[in-house]
Every structure is written in C-alpha cells, then in structure tokens.
Amino acid sequence: MDQQNTILIVENESAQLSGLADYLQEFGFRVLIAEDGESALEQLKHDQPDLVLLDIRLPGIAGFETCRRLKENQATKDIPVIFFSVRSDTADQVRAFELGAVDYIIAPIQHEVTLARLKAHLNIHNLQESLREQNKYLQADNIKSRRVQDALRESRQRYRLLADNATDMISRQTPEGIYRYVSPACRFLLGYEIEEMIGQPAHDYIHPEDLEAMQADKEMGRTEPVNSTMTYRAQRKDKTYIWLETVSKVVRDPETNQVEEIIAVSRDVSNRKQMEDTLRNQNKDLDAFAHTVAHDLKNPLAAILGYTQLLLMGLSKMKTTKALAVLLDLETTAKQTLGIVEALLLLAGARRGEAELYPLNMVDIVAQTQRRLSLMIEEYESEIIEPEEWPMTIGYAPWIEEVWANYLSNGLKYGGRPPRLELGYTPQPKGMIRFWVRDNGAGLTPEEQSELFTEFTRLSEMPVEGHGLGLSIVQRIVEKLGGQVGVESQVGEGSVFYFTLPSAE
C-alpha cells in the first residue's frame, strides 16, 4: 500500500474487536472503532475510512439499517462495506449484497482470510475510484483533453505495474467470461503463460464439480449490482488442482447499465482449505468423544443418584449419622459428576454456536471446585493457598469450573508430597487477567511442556484416575472464551499452569 488505509470496525464484542484491530494495525492499517451503528454514522461525518467492517448484530441501529443509511448518504455511499456475522443464513447474505455490501464474512473471523479480503476489495475499490476520477477529467473540459489523456495513460501504467508485480492473479474478462487480460501471476498460480490464457474461457480452468455453482454465481452478478467472492478448484497446466479464492466485480456502462467487463482478483488458498478441513475433522472427533463419554456415563450416574436418594429416605429415619453423612457425600458426588457430563455435552453443542458470556464470581467458582475435590484434597493432605480477593472477569461459569478442576486435580496428583498449591492472578495487557496454579512438584522438561495440551496426552504414566475434561479440552474452552492457556516450569522447581480471561472492566 502506497499510503495508509483506514478501516472502520463496527462491532460490540470487545475481545474479537480488539484482536482484529491489533492484527490489522500490524499490517499498516489505521483502524477506527465503533461499538454500534449510531456512533459509526456519527464518526463517518468527521473521518471517512477506506472500508467499513460491519457486524450484522448491533445494539440500537442494526447492521443492515446502518449500511442502508451509509449508502443513502452521498458522502459515504461509495465506501466499501463488508458484513460479518455468526450466521451463515442465505437470506442475510442476499440482503447484505442488496444493500450494497461488497462481501460477507462468516464468524469466527479468521484474521488472515479477513486481511486477504480487505486487500482485494481495497484494490478493486481503488481501481474503481481511479477510473471515476479519470472519467471526471474527460468530461470536465475538452480543452484539457490532452492532460486528461496523459493522466489516464499514467494511471494505466500504474495499474499495469501493480498487476505485473502482484502475487494475486488479476484478470479482465468479457461479459461471457473470456479472458481479455491476465496478470503475470498466472505463471506461478496455474503454470500458464499469459498468451496461453488470453482469449480462453475462464470456466475451462474450473473443476467440473465446482463449475455449476460458479456459473450460477456469475449469472447473479450480471443481474445484481454486487461483488462476488467464490472459492473453487482450478486446474493447473500440469493437470493438478489448487484452491483459488476469486473476488469479482462487474463493470457496467454508466449510461446503458450494460455489463462491459468483469474484473477479478484470484489468490491461492489451498493451505487455508487444508487447515479448514483438518479443523473440521478435529471438531468432529471432539464432538464424537464428548457424546460418547456423556452417554456412556449419564444413565448409570442417574441410576446411582436415584438409589442414593431412596436410601437416604430410609437412613434418615434410622438416624445413622455416619452412614447418612457418607450417603450425602455420595449424592453430592453423583450430582457433581452429572454436572460434569452436562458441561461436556454443552461444550460439544456450543462448538456449533455461542456460549452466553457474563461477569464471573471467581470466589464462588473456586470454592465450588474445591468442594468437588474435597475428598481428594483430604486424601493427599494438601495445602491450598488463595488470594484475599479475586478480580471480576467475563466468561461462562460451568466451563471455568472445569478448568480449575483440571488444574487443581493435576496439581494434587503430580505436585509434591504433600502437595502445596498456590492460586493467584496477574493483570495482563489489553484488558486480560491471567489466573494460575503453582505446585511444588518435580517440574517439567521443555519436551513435556510442549506435549501437555496435545489431545490424549497424560502428564505421567502413573495409574491415577483423571478429573476434569483434560488439558486439550481445557485449551479449547479457554480459547473459545477469548483467552489462552499455558504452563511455565523448570525441572526441580515445580510448575505454574495458567489461563487468561477478559477483564469485566
């Protein structure tokens, strides 16, 4: 980018907003932030960005209404708008494009993909703005026609320089999809020389299974004034296939509204598609694991709870105090175990949606966790040290209780003899809080630390029963809540397991 581009992000989720804003700033963008539609429209009066990233779900004025007002305003109607939403509803996407949006991103937002789309749309927008400016010069005054022609020639030279050096393949096509121009990037993307592609139909390079969807998208682009983004398999000259993501813009004659040509920017997204497929398979494995464990345990635990309650009714009349206390503990344990199963089922379901986040009372959560592990704490004759107070954070209490249960039970099992666990927290930059558990165990080697949060990896080969959901699932939980997990350890000096959450402040 020759100059710094300005992006306005309209989003009311602070964690997601902050992460995306920081990421874009690292790539040289100037980022403006608005938390609702009203403040966004007010901000546009004083500082116009080059592009707007707009959440559909906003407090007050919704995203669609915000876009409509922006497009009705003569001063802001040409600013590209990209919607993003947690919903992949087709009707929402169609409505977004009808309102004049250039793209639609489905959350969770992937920073690399968002950056690529921003650059592509900014390139197309800048080209359009350049063409508009040149048209103004041509219509302004016939006397200045030579200077206008010189300016247009210079603009074309710059466009050609940009296209010739871009890693993305830029192309111009006839309304029928025949290549008029292809940038030199076609050589390393598809293995063809420019001369081999000029005059050829674009659909000749598309995988047959993707061709029908591509043609339907192009037909819609001819009738609707929208940009389109398509991901498909493209055949290289050596007959292998790669995944391309192409952003296309239909250019129309301003007087007749007839399609003059199609401008497209294509990039190789094969690595991203492979990562998406891997992640999809991992999610399926996790869901299968969660449902298997839950359904295998839920029915027998419910039966244990039922029989325990029946016994309690009889023993309470006999007043056998000690036996009654044991059964009360048994009932409590069964209820708590059922709670773990429910939380596991909830985690599997929540991976396909969103958990409702709210301020957490960490005092109650840590206390409840210790009550769950009370027998284990007593058995190991352990000492647990807590701070006098805990900060307020944002999260989901059932999941955070499982994180504490996992860290504490691991500390009891693998700490010193007797275990001495210190609990605490440390404020972090960007409004985050780090919570931690320090043990007095033998410590971990760097190799052991690197494998801790890998699925199905145990801390030790000792035959001890585990508690909680496992470190790999703890990591998934915390990351879904906008935080991170980790461990700091040295052999002979114990370990500190930690996780971070957004501060409620």
C-alpha positions as CSV (number, residue, x, y, z in Angstrom):
1,M,0.0,0.0,0.0
2,D,1.4,3.4,-1.1
3,Q,-0.4,5.1,1.7
4,Q,-2.0,4.0,5.0
5,N,-5.6,2.7,4.5
6,T,-8.2,3.4,7.2
7,I,-10.6,0.7,8.3
8,L,-13.7,1.3,10.4
9,I,-14.7,-1.7,12.5
10,V,-18.3,-1.6,13.8
11,E,-18.6,-4.4,16.4
12,N,-19.8,-4.7,20.0
13,E,-17.7,-7.7,21.0
14,S,-14.7,-6.2,22.7
15,A,-12.4,-9.3,22.6
16,Q,-13.0,-10.0,19.0
17,L,-12.8,-6.3,18.1
18,S,-9.6,-5.8,19.9
19,G,-7.9,-8.8,18.4
20,L,-8.8,-7.9,14.8
21,A,-7.9,-4.2,15.3
22,D,-4.5,-5.1,16.6
23,Y,-3.9,-7.6,13.8
24,L,-4.8,-5.0,11.1
25,Q,-2.6,-2.3,12.7
26,E,0.4,-4.7,12.5
27,F,-0.1,-4.7,8.7
28,G,-0.1,-0.9,8.4
29,F,-3.8,-0.2,8.6
30,R,-5.2,2.8,10.5
31,V,-8.1,1.3,12.5
32,L,-11.2,3.2,13.7
33,I,-13.6,1.5,16.1
34,A,-17.3,2.0,16.7
35,E,-19.4,-0.2,19.1
36,D,-22.8,0.5,17.5
37,G,-24.4,1.9,14.3
38,E,-25.2,5.3,15.7
39,S,-21.6,6.0,16.8
40,A,-20.4,4.7,13.4
41,L,-22.6,7.0,11.4
42,E,-21.6,9.9,13.6
43,Q,-17.9,9.1,13.2
44,L,-18.3,8.9,9.4
45,K,-19.2,12.6,9.4
46,H,-15.8,13.6,10.6
47,D,-13.4,10.8,9.5
48,Q,-14.2,8.7,6.4
49,P,-12.5,5.4,6.2
50,D,-11.5,3.5,3.0
51,L,-13.5,0.4,4.1
52,V,-16.1,-0.5,6.7
53,L,-16.2,-3.9,8.5
54,L,-19.8,-4.1,9.8
55,D,-21.4,-6.6,12.3
56,I,-25.0,-7.5,11.4
57,R,-25.9,-7.8,15.1
58,L,-25.5,-4.5,16.8
59,P,-27.3,-2.8,19.7
60,G,-29.6,0.1,18.7
61,I,-29.4,0.6,14.9
62,A,-28.9,-2.9,13.4
63,G,-26.1,-3.6,10.9
64,F,-28.5,-3.7,7.9
65,E,-30.0,-0.3,8.8
66,T,-26.6,1.2,9.4
67,C,-25.5,0.1,5.9
68,R,-28.7,1.5,4.3
69,R,-28.1,4.9,5.8
70,L,-24.5,4.9,4.8
71,K,-25.3,4.0,1.2
72,E,-28.1,6.7,1.1
73,N,-25.6,9.4,2.1
74,Q,-23.9,11.0,-0.9
75,A,-20.7,11.5,1.0
76,T,-20.3,7.9,2.1
77,K,-22.2,5.8,-0.5
78,D,-19.0,4.7,-2.3
79,I,-17.2,3.4,0.8
80,P,-17.0,-0.5,0.5
81,V,-18.9,-2.3,3.3
82,I,-18.0,-5.9,4.4
83,F,-20.6,-7.6,6.7
84,F,-19.6,-10.2,9.2
85,S,-21.9,-12.4,11.2
86,V,-22.0,-15.7,13.2
87,R,-24.9,-16.7,10.9
88,S,-24.5,-18.3,7.5
89,D,-28.1,-17.7,6.6
90,T,-28.5,-17.3,2.8
91,A,-31.3,-14.7,3.2
92,D,-29.0,-12.5,5.3
93,Q,-26.2,-12.7,2.7
94,V,-28.6,-11.8,-0.1
95,R,-29.9,-8.9,1.8
96,A,-26.4,-7.7,2.6
97,F,-25.5,-7.6,-1.0
98,E,-28.8,-6.0,-2.0
99,L,-27.9,-3.1,0.4
100,G,-24.6,-2.6,-1.4
101,A,-22.1,-4.6,0.6
102,V,-19.1,-5.9,-1.3
103,D,-18.6,-9.1,0.8
104,Y,-20.0,-11.2,3.7
105,I,-17.7,-12.9,6.2
106,I,-19.0,-15.7,8.5
107,A,-17.6,-15.7,12.1
108,P,-15.5,-16.7,13.8
109,I,-13.3,-14.3,12.0
110,Q,-10.0,-15.7,10.7
111,H,-7.5,-12.8,10.6
112,E,-5.5,-14.0,7.6
113,V,-8.6,-14.5,5.5
114,T,-10.1,-11.2,6.5
115,L,-6.8,-9.4,5.7
116,A,-6.8,-11.0,2.2
117,R,-10.3,-10.0,1.5
118,L,-9.7,-6.4,2.7
119,K,-6.7,-6.1,0.4
120,A,-8.6,-7.5,-2.6
121,H,-11.6,-5.2,-2.1
122,L,-9.4,-2.2,-1.5
123,N,-7.5,-2.9,-4.7
124,I,-10.8,-3.1,-6.6
125,H,-12.2,-0.1,-4.9
126,N,-9.0,1.9,-5.6
127,L,-9.2,0.9,-9.3
128,Q,-12.8,2.0,-9.5
129,E,-12.1,5.3,-7.8
130,S,-9.2,5.8,-10.2
131,L,-11.5,5.2,-13.2
132,R,-14.1,7.5,-11.8
133,E,-11.6,10.3,-11.4
134,Q,-10.3,9.8,-15.0
135,N,-13.9,10.0,-16.3
136,K,-14.4,13.3,-14.4
137,Y,-11.3,14.6,-16.1
138,L,-12.6,13.5,-19.6
139,Q,-15.9,15.2,-19.1
140,A,-14.6,18.4,-17.4
141,D,-13.3,20.3,-20.3
142,N,-12.4,19.4,-23.9
143,I,-9.6,22.0,-23.8
144,K,-7.8,19.9,-21.1
145,S,-8.3,16.6,-23.0
146,R,-4.5,16.1,-23.7
147,R,-3.7,16.4,-20.0
148,V,-6.6,14.1,-19.2
149,Q,-5.3,11.5,-21.6
150,D,-1.8,11.8,-20.1
151,A,-3.2,11.3,-16.7
152,L,-5.2,8.3,-17.9
153,R,-2.1,6.8,-19.5
154,E,-0.1,7.3,-16.3
155,S,-2.9,5.6,-14.3
156,R,-2.9,2.7,-16.7
157,Q,0.8,2.4,-16.4
158,R,0.5,2.3,-12.6
159,Y,-2.3,-0.3,-12.9
160,R,-0.2,-2.4,-15.1
161,L,2.8,-2.0,-12.7
162,L,0.6,-3.1,-9.8
163,A,-0.9,-6.1,-11.8
164,D,2.5,-7.2,-13.1
165,N,4.0,-7.3,-9.6
166,A,1.1,-8.6,-7.6
167,T,1.2,-12.2,-6.2
168,D,-2.6,-12.4,-6.8
169,M,-3.8,-13.0,-10.4
170,I,-5.7,-10.0,-11.7
171,S,-7.8,-10.5,-14.8
172,R,-10.3,-8.7,-17.0
173,Q,-13.0,-10.8,-18.7
174,T,-15.7,-10.2,-21.3
175,P,-19.3,-10.5,-20.1
176,E,-19.2,-14.0,-21.4
177,G,-16.1,-14.9,-19.3
178,I,-13.4,-14.8,-21.9
179,Y,-10.0,-13.5,-20.7
180,R,-9.0,-10.1,-22.1
181,Y,-6.1,-9.6,-19.7
182,V,-4.3,-11.8,-17.2
183,S,-1.5,-10.6,-15.0
184,P,1.9,-12.5,-14.8
185,A,0.9,-14.1,-11.5
186,C,-0.9,-16.8,-13.7
187,R,2.6,-18.3,-14.3
188,F,3.2,-19.5,-10.7
189,L,-0.5,-19.9,-9.8
190,L,-1.6,-22.0,-12.8
191,G,1.6,-22.7,-14.7
192,Y,0.4,-21.0,-17.9
193,E,1.9,-18.1,-19.9
194,I,-0.2,-15.0,-20.3
195,E,-0.6,-15.7,-24.1
196,E,-2.0,-19.2,-23.4
197,M,-4.9,-17.8,-21.3
198,I,-5.9,-14.7,-23.4
199,G,-8.9,-15.5,-25.4
200,Q,-9.8,-18.6,-23.4
201,P,-13.0,-19.1,-21.4
202,A,-12.4,-18.8,-17.6
203,H,-14.6,-21.9,-16.9
204,D,-12.1,-24.1,-18.8
205,Y,-9.8,-23.9,-15.8
206,I,-12.5,-24.8,-13.2
207,H,-13.0,-28.2,-11.7
208,P,-16.2,-29.8,-13.2
209,E,-17.8,-30.3,-9.8
210,D,-17.4,-26.6,-9.0
211,L,-18.5,-25.3,-12.4
212,E,-22.3,-25.2,-11.9
213,A,-22.1,-23.2,-8.7
214,M,-19.6,-20.8,-10.3
215,Q,-21.9,-20.2,-13.3
216,A,-24.9,-19.6,-11.1
217,D,-22.9,-17.0,-9.1
218,K,-21.8,-15.3,-12.4
219,E,-25.4,-15.1,-13.6
220,M,-26.5,-13.4,-10.4
221,G,-23.6,-11.0,-10.8
222,R,-24.9,-10.0,-14.2
223,T,-28.3,-9.0,-12.8
224,E,-27.4,-7.8,-9.4
225,P,-25.0,-4.8,-8.6
226,V,-22.8,-6.8,-6.3
227,N,-19.3,-8.1,-5.9
228,S,-18.9,-11.8,-5.6
229,T,-16.4,-14.0,-3.7
230,M,-16.0,-17.6,-4.9
231,T,-13.8,-20.4,-3.7
232,Y,-13.2,-23.2,-6.1
233,R,-10.7,-25.7,-7.5
234,A,-8.7,-24.5,-10.5
235,Q,-6.7,-26.8,-12.8
236,R,-3.1,-26.1,-13.4
237,K,-1.3,-26.8,-16.6
238,D,0.2,-29.9,-15.1
239,K,-3.4,-31.2,-14.5
240,T,-3.2,-30.8,-10.8
241,Y,-5.7,-28.7,-8.8
242,I,-5.3,-25.9,-6.4
243,W,-8.0,-23.9,-4.4
244,L,-8.5,-20.4,-5.6
245,E,-10.5,-17.6,-4.0
246,T,-11.7,-15.1,-6.6
247,V,-13.2,-11.7,-5.9
248,S,-15.1,-10.4,-9.0
249,K,-16.6,-7.1,-9.8
250,V,-19.0,-6.4,-12.7
251,V,-18.2,-3.2,-14.5
252,R,-21.3,-1.6,-16.2
253,D,-21.7,1.2,-18.7
254,P,-22.9,4.2,-16.6
255,E,-25.4,5.2,-19.4
256,T,-26.8,1.9,-20.6
257,N,-26.1,-0.2,-17.4
258,Q,-24.9,-3.0,-19.7
259,V,-22.1,-5.2,-18.5
260,E,-18.9,-4.1,-20.1
261,E,-16.4,-6.5,-18.4
262,I,-15.6,-8.4,-15.2
263,I,-12.6,-7.5,-13.1
264,A,-11.3,-10.4,-10.9
265,V,-8.6,-10.9,-8.3
266,S,-7.6,-14.6,-7.6
267,R,-5.3,-16.0,-5.0
268,D,-4.2,-19.5,-3.9
269,V,-6.0,-20.6,-0.7
270,S,-5.0,-24.3,-0.8
271,N,-3.2,-24.1,2.6
272,R,-6.2,-22.4,4.2
273,K,-8.6,-25.0,2.8
274,Q,-6.4,-27.8,4.1
275,M,-6.3,-26.2,7.6
276,E,-10.1,-25.8,7.5
277,D,-10.6,-29.5,6.6
278,T,-8.2,-30.5,9.4
279,L,-10.0,-28.3,11.9
280,R,-13.4,-29.7,10.8
281,N,-12.2,-33.2,11.3
282,Q,-10.8,-32.4,14.7
283,N,-14.1,-30.8,15.7
284,K,-16.0,-34.0,14.6
285,D,-13.6,-36.1,16.7
286,L,-14.1,-33.9,19.7
287,D,-17.9,-34.0,19.4
288,A,-17.8,-37.8,19.0
289,F,-15.6,-38.1,22.1
290,A,-17.9,-35.8,24.1
291,H,-21.1,-37.5,23.2
292,T,-19.6,-41.0,23.7
293,V,-18.4,-40.2,27.2
294,A,-21.5,-38.3,28.2
295,H,-24.0,-41.0,27.0
296,D,-21.9,-43.8,28.5
297,L,-21.9,-42.2,31.9
298,K,-25.1,-40.3,32.2
299,N,-27.6,-43.2,32.6
300,P,-25.7,-45.2,35.2
301,L,-24.9,-42.0,37.2
302,A,-28.6,-41.1,37.2
303,A,-29.4,-44.6,38.5
304,I,-26.8,-44.2,41.3
305,L,-28.4,-40.9,42.2
306,G,-31.9,-42.4,42.3
307,Y,-30.9,-45.3,44.5
308,T,-28.9,-43.0,46.8
309,Q,-32.0,-40.8,47.3
310,L,-34.1,-43.8,48.2
311,L,-31.5,-45.0,50.8
312,L,-31.3,-41.5,52.2
313,M,-35.1,-41.6,52.9
314,G,-34.7,-44.8,54.9
315,L,-31.5,-43.9,56.8
316,S,-32.8,-40.5,57.9
317,K,-35.5,-42.3,59.9
318,M,-32.9,-44.7,61.5
319,K,-30.6,-41.7,62.4
320,T,-27.4,-43.5,61.5
321,T,-25.4,-40.3,61.4
322,K,-22.1,-41.6,60.0
323,A,-23.8,-43.7,57.2
324,L,-26.1,-40.8,56.4
325,A,-23.1,-38.5,56.0
326,V,-21.4,-40.9,53.6
327,L,-24.5,-41.2,51.6
328,L,-24.9,-37.4,51.5
329,D,-21.4,-37.3,50.1
330,L,-22.3,-39.9,47.6
331,E,-25.3,-38.0,46.5
332,T,-23.3,-34.8,46.2
333,T,-20.6,-36.5,44.2
334,A,-23.2,-38.1,41.8
335,K,-24.8,-34.7,41.2
336,Q,-21.5,-33.1,40.6
337,T,-20.5,-35.9,38.2
338,L,-23.7,-35.4,36.3
339,G,-22.9,-31.7,36.2
340,I,-19.5,-32.6,34.5
341,V,-21.3,-34.7,32.0
342,E,-23.8,-31.9,31.2
343,A,-20.9,-29.5,30.8
344,L,-19.2,-31.8,28.4
345,L,-22.4,-32.1,26.3
346,L,-22.8,-28.4,26.5
347,L,-19.2,-27.9,25.2
348,A,-19.9,-30.2,22.3
349,G,-23.0,-28.3,21.4
350,A,-21.5,-24.9,22.0
351,R,-18.8,-25.6,19.4
352,R,-21.6,-25.2,16.8
353,G,-22.9,-22.0,18.5
354,E,-22.0,-19.5,21.2
355,A,-22.0,-19.6,25.0
356,E,-23.7,-16.8,26.8
357,L,-20.8,-14.8,28.5
358,Y,-21.3,-12.8,31.7
359,P,-19.3,-11.5,34.7
360,L,-17.9,-14.3,36.8
361,N,-17.8,-14.6,40.6
362,M,-14.4,-16.3,40.8
363,V,-14.7,-16.7,44.6
364,D,-17.7,-19.0,44.3
365,I,-16.3,-20.9,41.3
366,V,-13.0,-21.7,43.1
367,A,-14.9,-22.6,46.3
368,Q,-17.2,-24.9,44.3
369,T,-14.2,-26.6,42.6
370,Q,-12.6,-27.3,46.0
371,R,-15.8,-28.8,47.3
372,R,-15.9,-31.1,44.3
373,L,-12.3,-32.2,45.0
374,S,-12.7,-32.2,48.8
375,L,-12.1,-36.0,49.2
376,M,-9.0,-35.8,47.0
377,I,-7.7,-32.8,48.9
378,E,-8.1,-34.6,52.2
379,E,-6.6,-37.8,50.9
380,Y,-3.4,-36.1,49.7
381,E,-3.2,-33.9,52.9
382,S,-2.7,-30.9,50.7
383,E,-2.4,-27.2,51.4
384,I,-4.2,-24.7,49.1
385,I,-3.4,-21.0,49.3
386,E,-5.7,-18.4,47.8
387,P,-5.6,-14.6,47.4
388,E,-7.7,-12.5,49.7
389,E,-9.9,-11.4,46.7
390,W,-10.4,-12.3,43.0
391,P,-11.0,-9.9,40.1
392,M,-14.2,-9.9,38.0
393,T,-13.8,-11.3,34.6
394,I,-16.0,-12.3,31.7
395,G,-16.7,-15.9,30.8
396,Y,-19.0,-18.9,31.3
397,A,-19.0,-20.3,34.9
398,P,-19.5,-24.1,34.2
399,W,-16.6,-24.1,31.8
400,I,-14.3,-22.2,34.1
401,E,-15.1,-24.5,36.9
402,E,-13.9,-27.4,34.7
403,V,-10.6,-25.5,34.0
404,W,-10.0,-25.0,37.7
405,A,-10.9,-28.6,38.5
406,N,-8.5,-29.9,35.9
407,Y,-5.6,-27.7,37.1
408,L,-6.2,-28.4,40.8
409,S,-6.6,-32.2,40.4
410,N,-3.4,-32.3,38.3
411,G,-1.6,-30.3,40.9
412,L,-2.8,-32.7,43.7
413,K,-1.8,-35.8,41.7
414,Y,1.6,-34.6,40.3
415,G,2.6,-32.0,42.9
416,G,4.9,-32.6,45.9
417,R,4.1,-34.9,48.8
418,P,2.2,-33.4,50.5
419,P,1.0,-31.1,47.7
420,R,1.2,-27.3,48.3
421,L,-0.9,-25.4,45.7
422,E,-0.9,-21.6,45.4
423,L,-3.7,-20.0,43.5
424,G,-3.5,-16.4,42.2
425,Y,-4.0,-14.0,39.3
426,T,-1.9,-11.4,37.4
427,P,-3.3,-8.5,35.3
428,Q,-2.2,-8.6,31.7
429,P,-2.1,-6.0,28.9
430,K,-5.1,-5.3,26.7
431,G,-7.7,-5.9,29.5
432,M,-6.9,-9.6,30.2
433,I,-6.4,-11.4,33.6
434,R,-4.1,-14.4,34.0
435,F,-5.2,-17.0,36.6
436,W,-2.7,-19.5,37.7
437,V,-2.0,-22.6,39.9
438,R,1.6,-23.0,41.2
439,D,2.5,-26.5,42.5
440,N,5.6,-27.9,44.3
441,G,6.0,-30.9,42.1
442,A,9.1,-32.1,40.2
443,G,8.7,-29.7,37.3
444,L,8.5,-30.5,33.6
445,T,11.1,-30.6,30.8
446,P,10.6,-28.4,27.7
447,E,9.6,-31.6,25.8
448,E,7.0,-32.5,28.3
449,Q,5.6,-28.9,28.3
450,S,5.3,-29.0,24.5
451,E,3.0,-32.1,24.7
452,L,0.8,-31.1,27.6
453,F,-2.1,-29.6,25.7
454,T,-2.0,-32.2,22.9
455,E,-5.1,-34.4,22.8
456,F,-5.0,-37.6,24.8
457,T,-1.6,-36.9,26.3
458,R,-1.1,-37.7,30.1
459,L,1.1,-35.9,32.5
460,S,2.5,-39.2,33.7
461,E,2.3,-42.9,33.1
462,M,1.2,-43.3,36.8
463,P,-2.1,-45.2,37.0
464,V,-4.1,-42.4,38.6
465,E,-7.6,-41.6,37.7
466,G,-8.1,-38.2,35.9
467,H,-10.5,-35.4,36.7
468,G,-12.0,-32.6,34.6
469,L,-12.0,-32.6,30.8
470,G,-8.3,-33.0,30.0
471,L,-5.8,-30.3,29.2
472,S,-6.5,-30.4,25.4
473,I,-10.2,-29.6,26.0
474,V,-9.3,-27.0,28.7
475,Q,-7.4,-25.3,25.9
476,R,-10.4,-25.4,23.6
477,I,-12.7,-24.0,26.3
478,V,-10.4,-21.0,27.2
479,E,-9.7,-20.1,23.6
480,K,-13.4,-20.1,22.8
481,L,-13.8,-17.6,25.7
482,G,-11.2,-15.4,24.2
483,G,-8.3,-16.4,26.4
484,Q,-5.1,-18.6,26.3
485,V,-3.7,-21.4,28.3
486,G,-0.1,-22.3,29.1
487,V,2.5,-23.6,31.5
488,E,5.8,-22.3,33.0
489,S,8.0,-24.9,34.5
490,Q,11.6,-25.9,35.3
491,V,12.7,-29.3,36.5
492,G,13.1,-29.4,40.2
493,E,11.2,-26.1,40.7
494,G,7.5,-27.1,40.2
495,S,5.1,-25.8,37.6
496,V,2.7,-22.9,37.0
497,F,-0.4,-23.7,34.9
498,Y,-2.3,-20.6,33.8
499,F,-5.3,-19.4,31.7
500,T,-6.4,-15.9,30.7
501,L,-9.8,-14.3,30.5
502,P,-11.1,-10.8,29.6
503,S,-11.5,-8.5,32.5
504,A,-15.1,-7.4,33.3
505,E,-13.8,-3.8,33.5
